[in-house]
């Protein structure tokens, strides 16, 4: 598979949240096809990693920034759930709803993370060009003690000092600890990898 340009111009750069919403709203209709053709691995890798800890939690999983439901489907296929989903882009949520993966779906405000879940998944969400660095702190804040946060940092995000500083702060302040971390493929034809990280809230 040959290397291609990003899906949208300058996809992996910092941008205002209004522009993020607009980008994904216009992309929603072709998102699943585009991203599947390019070899998107992160949702399945997160589901596989979280599955290792399946015996440690029950109750619903929040698919935070669920988009069109690709990550929710990966969780379901791993036997994880029930699954709730939320996103800031109505057009993406509309497609997710058609898949009938989620027990509950709703449109959220940027940075809004409900504190009623013991497991939160954020596949490809907290990254350059999408949710800002402090979103990681918001997610950790929302999880009860011993709860799990499974998320990804793609290569562009791993190279960004602001995102790495927030992760290091969560760990150094003893708010959470890493129970899983592994680098692997993210997008094949962009030759991009990602770290899958699972934090346990202290």
C-alpha positions as CSV (number, residue, x, y, z in Angstrom):
1,X,0.0,0.0,0.0
2,X,1.6,3.3,-1.0
3,X,1.9,6.2,1.3
4,X,-0.8,8.9,0.8
5,X,-1.5,12.4,2.0
6,X,-3.5,12.7,5.2
7,X,-7.3,12.3,4.9
8,X,-7.9,16.0,5.3
9,X,-5.3,18.9,4.8
10,X,-3.0,19.2,7.8
11,X,-5.0,16.6,9.8
12,X,-2.4,16.2,12.6
13,X,-2.0,19.9,13.7
14,X,-3.5,21.8,16.5
15,X,-6.8,23.4,15.6
16,X,-9.8,25.1,17.2
17,X,-12.5,22.7,18.4
18,X,-14.9,24.2,15.9
19,X,-12.6,23.2,13.1
20,X,-12.3,19.7,14.5
21,X,-16.1,19.3,14.5
22,X,-16.4,20.7,11.0
23,X,-13.7,18.4,9.7
24,X,-15.3,15.3,11.1
25,X,-18.8,16.4,10.2
26,X,-17.8,16.6,6.5
27,X,-15.8,13.4,6.7
28,X,-18.5,11.3,8.4
29,X,-20.1,9.9,5.2
30,X,-16.9,8.3,3.9
31,X,-15.0,7.9,7.2
32,X,-15.4,4.2,7.6
33,X,-14.4,3.4,4.0
34,X,-11.5,5.8,4.0
35,X,-10.0,4.6,7.3
36,X,-10.5,0.9,6.7
37,X,-8.8,1.1,3.2
38,X,-5.8,2.8,4.8
39,X,-5.3,0.1,7.4
40,X,-6.5,1.4,10.8
41,X,-5.4,-0.9,13.6
42,X,-5.8,1.1,16.9
43,X,-9.4,0.3,17.9
44,X,-8.8,-3.4,17.6
45,X,-5.5,-3.1,19.4
46,X,-7.2,-1.3,22.3
47,X,-9.9,-3.8,22.5
48,X,-7.4,-6.7,22.6
49,X,-5.4,-4.9,25.3
50,X,-8.5,-4.2,27.4
51,X,-9.7,-7.7,27.0
52,X,-6.7,-8.9,29.1
53,X,-8.3,-7.1,32.1
54,X,-11.9,-8.2,31.4
55,X,-12.2,-10.0,34.7
56,X,-11.4,-6.8,36.7
57,X,-14.4,-4.8,35.7
58,X,-18.1,-5.0,35.0
59,X,-20.8,-2.5,34.0
60,X,-20.8,-0.3,30.9
61,X,-17.8,0.9,29.0
62,X,-17.8,4.5,27.8
63,X,-16.5,4.8,24.2
64,X,-15.4,8.4,24.5
65,X,-15.1,10.1,21.1
66,X,-16.8,7.1,19.6
67,X,-17.1,8.7,16.1
68,X,-18.9,6.3,13.7
69,X,-18.6,3.4,16.0
70,X,-15.4,1.6,14.7
71,X,-14.0,1.4,18.3
72,X,-17.3,0.3,19.7
73,X,-17.5,-2.5,17.2
74,X,-14.0,-3.6,18.1
75,X,-15.0,-3.8,21.8
76,X,-18.2,-5.7,21.0
77,X,-16.3,-8.2,18.9
78,X,-14.0,-8.8,21.8
79,X,-17.0,-9.6,24.0
80,X,-16.7,-6.4,26.0
81,X,-19.7,-4.4,27.1
82,X,-22.3,-3.1,27.4
83,X,-21.0,-0.1,25.6
84,X,-22.1,3.5,25.8
85,X,-20.8,6.1,23.3
86,X,-20.5,9.9,23.1
87,X,-19.0,12.3,20.5
88,X,-19.0,16.0,19.7
89,X,-19.9,15.5,16.1
90,X,-23.6,14.8,15.4
91,X,-22.9,13.5,11.9
92,X,-20.5,10.8,13.2
93,X,-23.0,9.8,15.9
94,X,-25.7,9.4,13.4
95,X,-23.7,6.7,11.6
96,X,-22.7,5.0,14.9
97,X,-26.4,4.8,15.8
98,X,-27.2,2.9,12.6
99,X,-24.8,0.1,13.7
100,X,-26.8,-0.8,16.8
101,X,-23.6,-1.4,18.8
102,X,-24.3,1.0,21.7
103,X,-26.8,0.7,24.6
104,X,-26.7,4.5,24.8
105,X,-25.4,7.3,22.6
106,X,-25.4,11.0,23.0
107,X,-23.9,14.2,21.7
108,X,-21.5,15.8,24.2
109,X,-19.8,19.1,24.6
110,X,-16.0,19.4,24.0
111,X,-14.0,18.3,27.1
112,X,-17.1,16.9,28.8
113,X,-16.5,13.5,30.4
114,X,-19.2,11.9,32.6
115,X,-17.9,10.5,36.0
116,X,-20.2,7.5,36.1
117,X,-18.0,4.9,34.4
118,X,-15.3,2.6,35.7
119,X,-13.9,2.0,32.2
120,X,-13.3,4.6,29.5
121,X,-11.9,4.0,26.1
122,X,-10.6,6.8,23.9
123,X,-9.4,5.3,20.6
124,X,-7.5,7.9,18.5
125,X,-9.2,10.7,20.4
126,X,-6.6,12.4,22.6
127,X,-4.2,13.4,19.8
128,X,-2.8,16.3,17.8
129,X,-5.5,17.6,15.6
130,X,-8.3,16.1,17.7
131,X,-8.8,16.4,21.5
132,X,-6.3,18.7,23.3
133,X,-3.7,17.4,25.8
134,X,-5.8,18.2,28.9
135,X,-8.5,15.8,27.8
136,X,-6.4,13.1,29.3
137,X,-6.7,14.8,32.7
138,X,-10.4,15.1,32.2
139,X,-10.7,11.4,31.6
140,X,-8.6,10.4,34.6
141,X,-10.7,12.8,36.7
142,X,-13.8,11.1,35.6
143,X,-12.8,7.5,36.6
144,X,-13.4,6.2,40.1
145,X,-10.4,4.7,42.0
146,X,-9.2,1.4,40.4
147,X,-11.1,2.3,37.2
148,X,-9.4,1.9,33.8
149,X,-8.7,4.3,31.0
150,X,-7.6,2.7,27.7
151,X,-6.4,5.2,25.0
152,X,-3.9,5.7,22.3
153,X,-1.2,8.2,21.5
154,X,-0.2,8.1,17.8
155,X,3.3,8.9,16.6
156,X,2.6,12.5,16.0
157,X,1.2,12.8,19.5
158,X,4.1,10.9,21.0
159,X,6.4,13.6,19.4
160,X,4.4,16.4,21.0
161,X,5.8,17.7,24.3
162,X,2.4,19.0,25.5
163,X,0.7,15.7,25.3
164,X,3.6,13.8,26.8
165,X,3.8,16.3,29.7
166,X,0.2,15.7,30.6
167,X,0.7,12.0,30.7
168,X,3.9,12.3,32.8
169,X,2.1,14.6,35.2
170,X,-0.7,12.0,35.7
171,X,1.9,9.4,36.6
172,X,4.3,11.6,38.6
173,X,1.4,13.0,40.7
174,X,0.5,9.4,41.5
175,X,-3.0,9.8,40.1
176,X,-2.8,6.7,37.9
177,X,-0.3,4.0,37.0
178,X,0.3,2.2,33.6
179,X,-0.8,-1.4,33.6
180,X,-0.3,-1.8,29.8
181,X,1.7,0.0,27.1
182,X,2.7,-1.2,23.7
183,X,3.7,0.4,20.4
184,X,2.3,-1.0,17.2
185,X,0.6,-0.1,13.9
186,X,-1.9,2.7,13.7
187,X,-2.3,3.6,10.0
188,X,-0.6,1.3,7.5
189,X,-0.3,3.6,4.5
190,X,0.8,6.6,6.5
191,X,3.5,4.4,8.1
192,X,2.2,5.6,11.5
193,X,2.2,3.8,14.7
194,X,0.6,4.3,18.1
195,X,1.1,3.5,21.7
196,X,-1.8,1.7,23.3
197,X,-1.9,2.7,27.0
198,X,-4.1,1.5,29.8
199,X,-4.0,3.5,33.0
200,X,-5.5,2.4,36.4
201,X,-6.8,5.2,38.5
202,X,-5.4,5.3,42.0
